[in-house]
Amino acid sequence: MSARKGSPAPKTGPARPARRPGQSLARWRRDRLLLLLALPGVAVVLLFHYVPLLGNVIAFKDYQPFLTIAQAPWSGLANFEVIFSGDPVFLNALANTLIITLIQVLFVFPLPLALALLLNEVISERMRRTVQSVLYMPHFLSWVIVVALFQQILGNAGMLNSFLREQDLATFSIIGVPELFKVLITSQVIWKDTGWGTIIFLAAISRVDTSQYEAAAMDGAGAPRRLWHVTLPAIRSVFILLLILRLGDALTVGFEQIILQQGAVGSTASEVLDTYVYNHGIVGGNWGQAAAVGLTKGVISVLLVLGANKLAHMFGERGVYHK
C-alpha cells in the first residue's frame, strides 16, 4: 500500500542493533562481580522496605496482638471509617500535618537553594569549604540532641531567659507554648537540615558551563542577571526533581522530632498523622485503624509523586522518570 500524497512521512527512529544470541548471558557473566557486591544491599532493601509492606493487610482485618495475621478475621473497609467518618482526633492530626507541610514547602524547601547560591558567590575556596563544613554538622545530630539543645537555649530556664533575668528584662516562653509549636519545629528543621540540603544544589551549580558566565559578563550582565539568566535555568530541572521527591514525603513531617516534644504542648497542637498512627495503634491498641491511616497516607504520597511528575512532563521537564 502506497502512502497518500501530502501525508506526513512515517517517523523512523534510529535502528536498534539486533541483539545477538547469548548477549544477555555474556553481560551477566561480565558483571557478575558487581551483581554479587549489590546483593547485600538488595537483600536489605527487600527485607526492610518491601517485606513489611505485607503487614498492611491488617488494615483490612480485625487484628489483635495475641493472634497471628492469618488468624485475625477480615473486617473489610471498617478500619477506614475513621478517615471518612469525621473523627475529630484524626481531622486534627490531618490539619496539623497539612499546615506543617505547607510551611515547610514554602519556607524550608527553598532555603538550601538560596544558601547554595550565596555560597557559590564566596570567592575564597577555603572559606567556602569551612562554611559548608560548619553548616553540614547539625545534620549528623539526632533529634534527641537537637530538641535538648533548643530546650537548653530557649526554655523557661534556658540560657536566653537566664540572661534576660540577669539584665532585669522581661522573659518570654517559646518551649511548651502550643501556639508557637509549629514555628519551633520549623526553626529546628531549618537549623538541622538546611546546610545538608545545599549539597545537591552546589553540585548542580558546579556543573554549569563557566563559558556562559563569561559570555554574560562580556554582554554587560551583572551578578543578579547572571544568576537569573544562567544559574537558575541551569539548575531548574534539579529543583523540580527535588520538589517532586519532597511531595512524596509531604505527609511525613517528622515523627521523632514531634513525639519528643508532644508532652510539653499537648496533642491538640502537635498531633500529626505519624504520631496519630503511633498513639492510636501501638499505644491505643487500634492496630487496624492505625494501619488503615498509614496505608492511606502512603497511597496519597504515591499519587502526589505521580501527579507532580506528570505536571513536570507537561512543562517539558524530565521529572523523576521519563515518559
N, C-alpha and C positions, 0 to 999 in steps of 0.2 A: 504494500500500500504506500503510495507516494504522499508526501506532505503537501497540504494545500498551499497555494501561492500566497505569500504575505503572512503566513502563520509563523510565529516565532520558532526558531530552531530549538530542538530539544537540548537541555543543558547536559553537557558532558563533562564530568569532573575528571581529574587525573586518574588514569587506570591504576588500580591497586596491583602490586606484584602478586602473582599467583603463589599461594603457599605450597611449598614443596612438601611431599610426604615425609613425615618424621621430623619436620622442622620444630614443632612444638616440643617433642620429646628431647630434641637436641638442646633447646633453650632451657628446659627443666634440668637437664644434666649440667649445663653450663652454670646455672645459677643455684645449684643445689646447696652450696655452702651458705650463700646469703639466705636462702629459704630456711635452712636449719637454724641460723642465727635469729631469724624472725619468729621462729616457733614459740619460744617462751613468751614473747610479747603478745602474740596472737592468743596463746592459751590464757594469759591473764585477762585480756580484754573479753574473751568468751566467758571466762569463769565469773568475773566480777561485774560485767556490764550487760551480757546477753542472757546468761542463765537466770539471774534474778528477775528478768522480765517475766518469766513463767509464773512468778508469785503474784502477778497482777490478777490471776484468776480468782483470788479471794475477793475481788471487787464484786464478783457475781455469786458469792457464796456467803452463807451464814457461818463465818469462820470463828472458831474458838480455839485458844492456845492448846487445850488438852486434847484436841482432835488433830489428826493429820489433814492436810488439804484435801486429800481424796475422800476422807470420811465426812467432811463438812457438807451439809446439804446445800443444794443450789437455791439461790434466792432471786434469780432473775435480775431485774434492774432496781430492786428495792433499795439497795445501798446508795443508788444515785439520787434518791428522793431528797437527800439532804442538800443537794445542789439546786434542785428545781422547786423545792417547797418553800423557799424564802426563809430558811433557818437564819435567825439574826446573828448567831455566832459566826456562821460561815460567811454571810454577807459582810460582816465587819472585817473578817480576815481578807476577803476578796477586795474590799475597798482599800484597806491599808496596803495591800500588795500593789494594786494598780497605782495608787498615789506615789508610793516609793519608787516604782518602776518609772513613772513619768518624770519624777525628779531626777533620777539617775540618768535617764536617757538624755534629758535636756541639759543638765548641769555637770554630770560626771563624765559622760562619754566623750564630749568634745575636748575636755581638758588635756588628755595626753597629746592630742594633735597640736593644741596651742603651745604646750610645753616643748614638744619636739621642734616646732617652728622657731621658738625662742632659742633653744639650744643650738639649732643649726646656724644661727646668726653669731654665735660666740666664735670669735676668730681663733683664740688660743686653743689648740688641741688638748693640752694638758688641763687647762681649766674646764674644758667641756667634759673630759673623762672624769675629772674629780666630781663635778656637779652631778653627772649621771650616776656615779657610784653612790653618792650620798642619797640621791633620790630613789635608787633601787632598794636600799636597805630595809625600809619599812615593810616591803612585800614579804620578806622572809620571817617576819614576826607572826606568831599565831594570834588569833583573835582574843585569846585569853590575855595575852600580854598587852595588846592594843587597848582593850577595854580597861585593863588595870591602869595603864598609863593615863588615859583620859580621866579616869576617876581620881587619880593622884593629882592631876593638874587642875581639873575643872570641878571637882567635887566640893561639897559644902566645907569640908575640912581640908581641901586641897591647897596646892601652892598658891594659886591665884587669889582665892579668898583669904588665905592667911596673910598674904602681902597687903591686901586691901584693908584688913583689920589693923595691921600694924601702922598703916598710914591714916587710920581713922576715916576710911572711906566706906561707902555702902557696898555690901557684898551682894552677889546675885547667884542664883542657883540654876545650874544647867542640867546636872546629872539628876535623874529621878523626876524630872518635870515632864508629864505626858505631852504637853503642848509643844515641847522642844525636842521630842524624841526623834522625829524624822530628820530634823536639822542635825541633830547629834550624830545619828548613824550615817548620814550623808557626808558629814565632815570627816568621820572616821574612814569611810571608803576612799575619799579623796586623798587623805594623808597616806593611807596604806598602799594604794594601787595606782595612783596617777603616774608616779615615776616609772613603775614597771610597764605600764601601758605605752610608754613612749618608744619602747624597743622597736616594735614593728614599724611605727611611723618614721623613726630615724633611719631604719634600714631602707624603707621606701624612698625617703628623701635622698639618701646617698646614691641611689641608682638613677637619679635624674641626670640627664646629659648636661655636663657643665658648659658645652658649647652653646646651649640655649640661653644660659645666663649671660654668657659673653656677648651673644648676638643682641639680646635685650638691652644690655648695658650700652652697647655701641649705638643702639637706637634711642638712647636717652632715657631708658626706663630706670627709675629709682628702685629702691628695695621694696616698697609696697607693691609697685606694678610687677616686679619680677615674682613676688610672692603670689600675686593674684593670677598672672597670666602664664607662669611657668610651673611653679611648685605645686600649687593646689590642683591644676588639671592633671599633673603627672601622678599624683597620689590619690586621685579621686576613686579609682577602682578599689584600692586597698581600704579606703574609708568606708565605701559601700559594703565591701566584703565583711569587715569587722562589725558594721552596723547590723547586717543580716544575722551574723552569728550572735550578736548581743540580743537580738529579738528572740533567738531560740532560748535564751535564759531570762526572758522578760519577766516571767512569773517566779523566778528564783532570786530572791532579794537578800539572801544571807541567813542561813539557819543558825549557825554558831554565834554570829555577832548579835543576833536579836535574842536568842534564848538566854544568853548570858546576862542581858540587861532587862529581861521581861519582868523579873520580880520587882524591880525598882519603880517601874512605871505602870504596871498592870497590863492585863491582856487587851483592854479596850483600845489602847493606843499602839500596842506592839504586836498584836496577833496578826500573822500573815499566813499564807497558805502552807508554807513549810512547817511553821510551828503548830498550825491547826492540825496537820496530819499527825505530828508527834503527840500533841496534847490529847487529841481526840482518839487516836488509835492506840498508841503504846500506853499512855497514862490512863486514858478513859476506857480502854478495852473495846472500843468500837472499831475493830480491825477492818471489817468490810467497808464501812463508810469512809474510813481514812484511805483505804486503798482506792476506793472509787474517786475520791477527790484527787489523789495523786495521779491516777491514770488519766483523768480528765485534764489535769494540768499538763501532763506530758503530751497528750494529743493536741491541745491548743498550741503548745510550743512548736510542735512539728508543723502545724498549719501556718503559724506565723512565719516560720523559716521558708516554707514553700511559697507562701503568698508574697513575701518580700523578695524572694529570688525571682519570681515571675515578674514582679514590678520592675526589678533591675533589668531583666531581659527586654522589657517593653521600652526602657530608656536607653537601650544599646549597651548596657554593661554586661560583664560576664557573670557576675553573681558568684554563688558558691560553687555551682557546677554549670556545665554547658547545657544548651538546649538538647 
